[in-house]
Structure formats: structure tokens, C-alpha cells
Amino acid sequence: MRKIRWGVLSAANIAYDELVPALRRSNRAVVTAIASKSSEKVKRFNCPIVYQEYEQLIEDSSIDAVYIPLPNSLHAEWAVKAMKNGKHVLLEKPATLTEAEMESIHHAAQENNVVFLEAFMYQFHRQHNRAKELLNSGVIGEYSHIKAHFSWMLEDQGDIRLNQELGGGAMRDVGCYGLHAVTQIIDFNPIQISMSGKIHPEYGVDTTSVCVLKDEQNRIAEVSASMELPFINRYEVIGPKGSITVDSSFRPDVSDDKFGKVTVRDENNNVILFERLKDDQYLRQVEHFQDCILSRENPVYNSVHSLQMARYLEKAYWSLSNGSVMTNINH
């Protein structure tokens, strides 16, 4: 069995807590190298090769794939550099701050014949396929409204997610999950987007924000995000016959029971179905990515989808800055 040799660009907590453990649960992955100037943080990874410079890692010919959990503003630069060195790239979400940056990644992946995946790991949990099955079954009729919410309490005032220059903000940090679920899981195709938010007076980033999207059928989707509210993550799809709610939709792995929950209610709000589903979303993401490397195929969620996401996020933040509704957002 061919092994995929991985390098990690930075000693970020998400790499240590989630992605590297998932790699080590895969019998096809070998965590070979890490690059970081933080010698203390690097030690805990127990990697055989340690580089101080990112360039050293991406130029290492023994590395097949690179995981990049750098601050958002650095994503495009290092993803493109890695791909130009022939590396397959798993890039933390959101992939980029602008559509133009994502275009550069898209072209680099094509030109260098490498696999690119934006790390929306939650989508690989089987609860979402179940939600789609139920939606397609017609149990709630043709949906007319979607709500997605992800919030958590950020207590560290020095956190990079409060740094505007590094691409901080609630919608980029956790709201992108809801925006992804609405447009990529439910396949809502917005033509209009507006965003309002609470801007931190010192840091200049949105700490709580709401996106409202509308499609050609005048259906509405709401995506809310916060870094100053209790930990809640869910989305709900509503139709004339009832609703489908997916609780612990984005981080079931850190919920109390580790399960995702799918609930169907009828038009009278009576629960007619409730299912608890457990899965290993980080491992599933890794295995799918490695499948694509070995078979030279595109991921189910590929750079074209990431271009859509980059466009929606950029338009949303434009709306927030300018106090205007963005129309014709697909042009």
C-alpha cells in the first residue's frame, strides 16, 4: 500500500488537536515533517523532520502533501508556493480572503496537476448525506427557508481571529461553515447577499454577524456567526410540511455526546424522526483527500466550489463595509 507523506506548515492548535491525529488514524498517511519557528510547540508533534522555514518544507522532495493551517491572510501565498513545488494541498478554511486569491490557487492546482481541498471537514460526516436524503424525499415539501448558526465564546483577546490584517472576523471563522452548508450541502444558489455585523471598536473585525441570501425563487437563507455567544452549531431547512434540523452540525466531535443529530418535525412542530449519527469527519476528509491523490481525481468538493465560497465571503464583507446589498453575485 502506497503511503502519503505529509508535511504540516505551522504548529497551529488545529493541526495538533485535530488534523495530525486524524492523519495518524489513517493507515495510508505518514506525518513526516513540520515547519515552524516555535520550537516549544513543534516538540509536541513528534515529527521526524522539523524545519524552521516554510520554504524548506515545501521544497522537500520527500513530502507528497501539505496541510496548511496558517492565518487566513497567508493561505493563498503558501498554497500556491506549495503547489508550484508539486505538493498536494489541504488548506484550512476559509481558503482565501478574495475570489482573486482563490483563482490563483485554482490555476496553480491545474497547472501543477496536484490535488487541492479546502478543509471543510464537517461535510464528510454522514449526518449531512442523511439530511440531504430526507430533503430529497419530500418529507418537508419544497424548502423555502434555511437558517444556519455557529457561535462560540472567544476569550483570548490576543487571538489571531481578532486581527483584521490576518483575515479575522466571525463570518470568516465560523460563519463560513453555515455559508458552506447553505450553498454546498443544500445547494442554495444565491443571487443576492447582504451582511450586517457588530464590529469590534478596537480590532475592527465582526464579532457577531448575519448574512442574508436570496435566490431566484425568492427563497431566503440566514447565516449567523459569533465569537461572543455560547457554543451552538446547527442548520435548519424549513418547508411547508415541516423542518429538518441538523444539530451539532459542524463540530459534533466536540459536542457532549460526540453525535450529530438529525430531527424532522411536521407542520405542527411534532417530532416525526430523530436520529443520532456518529462519524470521524476528520479521518473521512483525510481518506477522501488521499483517495484523490492516489486516483488522480478531483475531490467531491473541489477548487471550483471553493471559488464560489470565496466569492460569497468576499461579497458579504463588501456588503458589511459598504452597507449595501450585493446583487448579481455570480457575475
For each residue, the residues with C-beta under 8 A, 3 or more apart:
1: 27 28
2: 28 294
3: 28 29 30
4: 28 29 30 64 65 290 293 294
5: 30 32 62 63 64 65
6: 23 29 30 31 32 33 63 64 65 66 67
7: 32 33 34 35 57 58 60 63 65 66 67 87
8: 11 15 19 20 31 33 34 35 45 47 66 67 69
9: 35 54 57 58 66 67 68 69 70 78 82
10: 15 35 36 54 68 69 70
11: 8 15 16 34 36 38 41 42 44 45
12: 15 16 69 70
13: 16 17
14: 17 18 19 69 92
15: 8 10 11 12 18 19 20 45 67 69
16: 11 12 13 20 41 44 45
17: 13 14 21
18: 14 15 21 22 121 253 282
19: 8 14 15 22 23 67 69 90 119 282 286
20: 8 15 16 23 24 31 45 67
21: 17 18 24 25 282
22: 18 19 25 26 280 282 283 285 286
23: 6 19 20 26 29 31 67 286
24: 20 21 29 31
25: 21 22 280 283 286
26: 22 23 29 283 286 287 290
27: 1
28: 1 2 3 4 287 290
29: 3 4 6 23 24 26 286 290
30: 3 4 5 6
31: 6 8 20 23 24 34 45 47
32: 5 6 7 47 48 49 62 63
33: 6 7 8 47 48 49 50 51 57 60 62 63
34: 7 8 11 31 42 45 47 49 50 51 57
35: 7 8 9 10 50 51 52 53 54 56 57
36: 10 11 39 41 42 50 51 52
37: 52
38: 11 41 42
39: 36 42 43
40: 43
41: 11 16 36 38 44 45
42: 11 34 36 38 39 45 47 50
43: 39 40 46
44: 11 16 41
45: 8 11 15 16 20 31 34 41 42
46: 43
47: 8 31 32 33 34 42 50
48: 32 33
49: 32 33 34 60
50: 33 34 35 36 42 47
51: 33 34 35 36 54 56 57 60
52: 35 36 37 56
53: 35 56 57
54: 9 10 35 51 57 58 78 81
55: 58 59 81
56: 35 51 52 53 59 60
57: 7 9 33 34 35 51 53 54 60 63 66
58: 7 9 54 55 63 66 78 81 82 85 87
59: 55 56 85
60: 7 33 49 51 56 57 63
61:
62: 5 32 33
63: 5 6 7 32 33 57 58 60 66 87
64: 4 5 6 87 88 293
65: 4 5 6 7 87 88 89 90 115 289 290 293
66: 6 7 8 9 57 58 63 82 87 88 89 90
67: 6 7 8 9 15 19 20 23 90 91 92 119
68: 9 10 75 78 79 82 89 90 91 92
69: 8 9 10 12 14 15 19 92
70: 9 10 12 74 75 78 92
71: 74 75 160 163 166 167
72: 75 94 96 97 166 167 168 172
73: 97 165 166 167
74: 70 71 77 78 166
75: 68 70 71 72 78 79 91 92 94 95 96 97 101 167
76: 79 80 95 96 97 101 102 104 105
77: 74 80 81
78: 9 54 58 68 70 74 75 81 82
79: 68 75 76 82 83 89 91 95 105 108 116
80: 76 77 83 84 104 105 108
81: 54 55 58 77 78 84 85
82: 9 58 66 68 78 79 85 87 89
83: 79 80 86 87 88 89 105 108 109 112 114 116
84: 80 81 108 112
85: 58 59 81 82
86: 83 112 114
87: 7 58 63 64 65 66 82 83 114
88: 64 65 66 83 114 115 116 289 293
89: 65 66 68 79 82 83 105 109 114 115 116 117
90: 19 65 66 67 68 117 119 285 286 289
91: 67 68 75 79 95 105 116 117 118 119
92: 14 67 68 69 70 75 118 119
93: 118 119 120 176 177 180
94: 72 75 97 118 167 172 176 309 310 313
95: 75 76 79 91 101 102 105 118 306 309 310
96: 72 75 76 99 101 102 105 306 310
97: 72 73 75 76 94 101 167 172 310 313 314
98: 101 102 310 314
99: 96 102 103 307 310 311 314
100: 103 104
101: 75 76 95 96 97 98 104 105 310
102: 76 95 96 98 99 105 106 303 306 307 309 310 311
103: 99 100 106 107 307
104: 76 80 100 101 107 108
105: 76 79 80 83 89 91 95 96 101 102 108 109 116 303 306
106: 102 103 109 110 116 303 304 306 307
107: 103 104 110 111
108: 79 80 83 84 104 105 111 112 114
109: 83 89 105 106 112 114 115 116 303
110: 106 107 113 303
111: 107 108
112: 83 84 86 108 109
113: 110 296
114: 83 86 87 88 89 108 109
115: 65 88 89 109 289 292 293 296 298 299
116: 79 83 88 89 91 105 106 109 299 302 303 306
117: 89 90 91 285 288 289 292 299 301 302
118: 91 92 93 94 95 301 303 305 306 309
119: 19 67 90 91 92 93 285
120: 93 123 176 177 180 184 301
121: 18 124 281 282 284 285
122: 125 128 177 181 249 250 251 281
123: 120 128 180 181 184 185 281 301
124: 121 279 281 284 285 288
125: 122 128 252 260 277 279 281 284
126: 129 130 277 279
127: 130 131 246 249 252 260 261 262 277 279
128: 122 123 125 131 132 181 185 246 249
129: 126 132 133
130: 126 127 133 134 262 275 277
131: 127 128 134 135 185 237 244 246 262
132: 128 129 135 136 185 186
133: 129 130 136 137
134: 130 131 137 139 140 244 262 264 273
135: 131 132 139 140 143 186 237 244
136: 132 133
137: 133 134
138: 141 142 241
139: 134 135 241 242 244 264 272 273
140: 134 135 143 237 238 239 240 241 242 243 244 264
141: 138 239 240 241 242
142: 138 239 240
143: 135 140 146 186 219 237 238 239
144: 219 220 238 239 240
145: 219 220 221 222 237 238
146: 143 182 186 188 219 220 221 222 235 236 237 238
147: 221 222 224 235 236 238
148: 177 178 179 181 182 221 222 223 224 234 235 236 249
149: 178 223 224 225 232 233 234 235
150: 174 175 177 178 224 225 226 232 233 250
151: 174 208 224 225 226 227 228 229 230 231 232 233
152: 174 226 227 229 230 231
153: 227 228 229 230 231
154: 159 161 162 207 227 228
155:
156: 159
157: 162
158: 162
159: 154 156 162 163 168
160: 71 163 166 168
161: 154 168 169 170 173 205 227
162: 154 157 158 159 168 200 203 205 207 227
163: 71 159 160 166 167 168 203 205
164: 167 168 169 203 204 205
165: 73
166: 71 72 73 74 160 163
167: 71 72 73 75 94 97 163 164 172
168: 72 159 160 161 162 163 164 172 173 203 205
169: 161 164 172 173 205 206 207 209 317
170: 161 173 174 175 197 205 206 207 208 209 225 226 227
171: 174 175 176 179 195 197 206 209 211 223 225 313 316 317 320
172: 72 94 97 167 168 169 175 176 313 317
173: 161 168 169 170 176 225 227
174: 150 151 152 170 171 177 178 225 226 227 233 250
175: 150 170 171 172 178 179 209 211 223 224 225
176: 93 94 120 171 172 173 179 180 309 313
177: 93 120 122 148 150 174 180 181 233 249 250
178: 148 149 150 174 175 181 182 211 223 224 225 235 250
179: 148 171 175 176 182 183 211 223 309 312 313 316
180: 93 120 123 176 177 183 184 185 309
181: 122 123 128 148 177 178 184 185 186 235 249 250
182: 146 148 178 179 185 186 188 213 221 223 235
183: 179 180 186 187 188 189 190 213 308 309 312
184: 120 123 180 181 187 301 305 308 309
185: 123 128 131 132 180 181 182 235
186: 132 135 143 146 181 182 183 221 235 237
187: 183 184
188: 146 182 183 213 215 219 221
189: 183 215 216 330
190: 183 193 213 214 215 221 312 329 330
191: 214 215 216 327 328 329 330
192: 213 214 325 326 327 328 329
193: 190 211 212 213 214 312 315 316 319 325 326 329
194: 211 212 316 319 324 325 326
195: 171 209 210 211 212 316 317 319 320
196: 209 210 320
197: 170 171 206 207 208 209 210 320
198: 206 207 208 209
199: 204 205 206 207
200: 162 203 204 205 206 207
201:
202:
203: 162 163 164 168 200
204: 164 199 200
205: 161 162 163 164 168 169 170 199 200
206: 169 170 171 197 198 199 200 209 225 320
207: 154 162 169 170 197 198 199 200 226 227 228
208: 151 170 197 198 224 225 226 227 228 229
209: 169 170 171 175 195 196 197 198 206 224 225 226 320
210: 195 196 197 222 223 224 225
211: 171 175 178 179 193 194 195 222 223 224 316
212: 193 194 195 220 221 222 223
213: 182 183 188 190 192 193 220 221 222 223 312
214: 190 191 192 193 218 219 220 221
215: 188 189 190 191 218 219 221
216: 189 191
217:
218: 214 215
219: 143 144 145 146 188 214 215
220: 144 145 146 212 213 214
221: 145 146 147 148 182 186 188 190 212 213 214 215
222: 145 146 147 148 210 211 212 213
223: 148 149 171 175 178 179 182 210 211 212 213
224: 147 148 149 150 151 175 178 208 209 210 211
225: 149 150 151 170 171 173 174 175 178 206 208 209 210
226: 150 151 152 170 174 207 208 209 229
227: 151 152 153 154 161 162 170 173 174 207 208
228: 151 153 154 207 208
229: 151 152 153 208 226 232
230: 151 152 153
231: 151 152 153
232: 149 150 151 229
233: 149 150 151 174 177 247 248 249 250 251
234: 148 149 245 246 247 248 249
235: 146 147 148 149 178 181 182 185 186 245 246 249
236: 146 147 148 243 244 245 246
237: 131 135 140 143 145 146 186 243 244 245
238: 140 143 144 145 146 147 242 243
239: 140 141 142 143 144 242 243
240: 140 141 142 144 267
241: 138 139 140 141 266 267
242: 139 140 141 238 239 264 265 266 267 269 272
243: 140 236 237 238 239 264 265
244: 131 134 135 139 140 236 237 262 263 264
245: 234 235 236 237 261 262 263 264 265
246: 127 128 131 234 235 236 249 260 261 262
247: 233 234 260 261 262 263
248: 233 234 251 252 255 259 260 261
249: 122 127 128 148 177 181 233 234 235 246 252 260
250: 122 150 174 177 178 181 233
251: 122 233 248 254 255
252: 125 127 248 249 255 258 259 260 278 279 281
253: 18 258 280 281 282
254: 251
255: 248 251 252 258 259 260
256:
257: 276
258: 252 253 255 278
259: 248 252 255 276 277 278
260: 125 127 246 247 248 249 252 255 276 277 278 279
261: 127 245 246 247 248 274 275 276 277
262: 127 130 131 134 244 245 246 247 273 274 275 277
263: 244 245 247 271 273 274 275
264: 134 139 140 242 243 244 245 271 272 273 274
265: 242 243 245 269 270 271 272
266: 241 242 269 270 272
267: 240 241 242
268:
269: 242 265 266
270: 265 266
271: 263 264 265 274
272: 139 242 264 265 266
273: 134 139 262 263 264
274: 261 262 263 264 271
275: 130 261 262 263
276: 257 259 260 261
277: 125 126 127 130 259 260 261 262
278: 252 258 259 260
279: 124 125 126 127 252 260 284
280: 22 25 253 283 284
281: 121 122 123 124 125 252 253 284 285
282: 18 19 21 22 121 253 285 286
283: 22 25 26 280 286 287
284: 121 124 125 279 280 281 287 288
285: 22 90 117 119 121 124 281 282 288 289
286: 19 22 23 25 26 29 90 282 283 289 290
287: 26 28 283 284 290 291
288: 117 124 284 285 291 292 299 300
289: 65 88 90 115 117 285 286 292 293 299
290: 4 26 28 29 65 286 287 293 294
291: 287 288 294 295 297
292: 115 117 288 289 295 296 297 298 299
293: 4 64 65 88 115 289 290 296
294: 2 4 290 291
295: 291 292
296: 113 115 292 293
297: 291 292
298: 115 292 302
299: 115 116 117 288 289 292 302
300: 288
301: 117 118 120 123 184 305 306
302: 116 117 298 299 305 306
303: 102 105 106 109 110 116 118 306 307
304: 106 307 308
305: 118 184 301 302 308 309
306: 95 96 102 105 106 116 118 301 302 303 309 310
307: 99 102 103 106 303 304 310 311
308: 183 184 304 305 311 312
309: 94 95 102 118 176 179 180 183 184 305 306 312 313
310: 94 95 96 97 98 99 101 102 306 307 313 314
311: 99 102 307 308 314 315 329 330
312: 179 183 190 193 213 308 309 315 316 329
313: 94 97 171 172 176 179 309 310 316 317
314: 97 98 99 310 311 317 318
315: 193 311 312 318 319 326 329
316: 171 179 193 194 195 211 312 313 319 320 326
317: 169 171 172 195 313 314 320 321
318: 314 315 321 322 324 326
319: 193 194 195 315 316 322 323 324 325 326
320: 171 195 196 197 206 209 316 317 323
321: 317 318
322: 318 319
323: 319 320
324: 194 318 319
325: 192 193 194 319
326: 192 193 194 315 316 318 319 329
327: 191 192
328: 191 192 331
329: 190 191 192 193 311 312 315 326
330: 189 190 191 311
331: 328
